[in-house]
């Protein structure tokens, strides 16, 4: 089985928690898992339970100025100059991934485009790398992304097997789901599903189902304080709550039923 999924949603809803747990589950099942931290506020390695010393060694790709300059033939800090728009990226995952508990993590970072526009060497490298990660022949690729899919080009997004929008029982995060669903439809992606996190009772479940529809909802992750505070002790949610892991396993099974036959 091979699958490429993009995990998105409003900030603070638990994208990294879900991404980390499902990554660990696939790794435990023996799959090669590449988890990509593409959120501007990267904390996926922390959610995966990486030791602090390994986390301290992680440098986001966008901040590797020498690498960016080398691959794009650009000069750091020089704006308005010509540079490569098709840089070599195929060796970057192997060179810069960090691995722990069977999960390889690549932290993308973000680009501060204030005053420079969106066409800059860093952004070009990240977009090409994102496309490579999604379109290459990996077993499992899980991308922990920011809300929305604007950072994916049409061809790149069409290489994603499924978009999973993590929501909580509140209208703002559910609006993010509908926004992502519309954007995905515009580029021909119809597999957009919901995982509801921070559920406290049956009323929360009903609220989510009423606002996204039963067919779109893959399942529920109930609120547990130990999961919310796991980062304080640098512990992965996967290791601190068997109940949450079992919930994600059920979500994973339902996800595969929706997606696998069409991959």
C-alpha positions, 0 to 999 in steps of 0.5 A: 500500500502506498498513500500520500495524505495532506493534513490541514485545518485551523491552527490549534485544532490538533493537526500535529497530534493526528499526524504524529499518531497516524505516522507512528501507527503506519511505522509500527505496521512496518511501512516506510513513513515520511512525515513532512512538517510543512506548517509555519509553526513546526512542531511535528518532531515534538509530537512524534516524541523526538528527543530534545537534542535531535529537535535542536539539530533540526534546521528547516529547509527554508533556513538553509541559506547555503543550500538554497543558494547552491540549488537555485544559483542565487545570492543570499539577500540579493533581490531581483536577480535571476535564479534557477526555477527548477532546482535539484531536490531529489537528494534532500530528503535522504540528506536532511531527514531525521528519524526516530521510532521508525518515522522520518521527518523533514521540516520545510519551514516557511518564507517571509515574503514581506517586501519580496513577493512570492517568487524568491529562491527559498519559495521556489525550492520549497515548492519543488521539494513539496512536489517531489515529496508528493509525487515520488514513489514513497510508501506513506507520505504524511504532510502536516500543513497549514490551513488551506492548500494554496501552497500546493500547485495544481499538479502537486495537489493532484498527486495527493490521495486524500486531504484530511481536515482536522476540526474541533466542535466549533464553527470557525474550524468547520468553516476551514473544512468547507474552505479547503473542500472548495479549493480542492474541488477547484483543482479536481480533488474530491477526497476531502475528509474530516477528523474531529478532535477535542470531542467531549460528549455526544453533543459535540459529535452531533454538532460536527456531523450536522455541519460536515455530513456523516459521509465526510467524517472519518471519526472522533478523537476525544479530549484527554488532558494527558494528550494536550499536555504531552508536549510539556514532558516531550512525550508523543501523544502516541505513547501517552494515550492508548485510547487516542491511538485506538481512535486513530486506528479506527479512523485510519481503517475508515480512511483506507476504505475510502481511498485505497481502492482508487490508488 
